Amino acid sequence: MSMETYFSCCGKSICSGCIHSLCMSENIGTCAFCKGVNDKTDEESVEELMKRVEVNDAGAIYFLGNSYRHGQLGLQQDRARAMELWTQAAALGSSMAHYHLGLYYVEGGKLKKAKFHFEDAAMAGDEDARYTLGCMEYNSGGNVERAVKHWAIAASAGHYNAMDSFLVSFNQGLTSRATMDATLTAYNNSCVEMRSEARDAAIRVFIASIGAR
């Protein structure tokens, strides 16, 4: 699970585990970085966000695009505006913007454009994009060897779905036992490095919230 929260006051993002720790502490309602107060109205949040957008903050532009995409912060849902903002953020180096542009183009059947954005996101370290590239190669009947390499890279960074797909490729005889063992070891090591009590607690809260719907 990869979840982040963006703080428009200082332009930084933190993971779900850190957010959970913040919520459990006495600092709830303040920014984890600059200690600014976060109990703002939607209008105040957008105003603060726009200040960062105006200075070409890629994270702020990407986040504003998400807000338009889902109709958040009191903004009217507008997919076209979201695309414009994601394109701008991607040009400024946002891997998440590239990834979401890729998803958008997949929905529209424009796979060549989607692949372009997934490749840029993957090169910037986005493992969801790397995993998706592997699926595109595999499902299109294209370069299966390349698909397996994409999954191996993402799995080595701790991506669960990539590891699962890599296991399937091994069972199909598409990779060697030595490569399988090395990738599984790297995957386990990455998972250990990423785990924390706070992150595990955040995951439990997230799963419970889904079950309650």
Buried (B, 14 or more C-beta within 10 A) or exposed (E): EEEBBBBBBEBBBBBBBBBBBBBEEEEEEBBBEEEBEBEBEEEEBBEBBEEBBEEEBBBBBBBBBBBBBEEBBEBEEBEEBBBBBBBBBBEBEBBBBBBBBBBBBBEEEEBEBBBBBBBBBBEBEBBBBBBBBBBBBBEEEEEBEBBBBBBBBBBBBBBBBBBEBBBEBBEEEBBEEEBBEEBBEBBEEBBEEEEBEBBEBBBEEBEEEEEEE
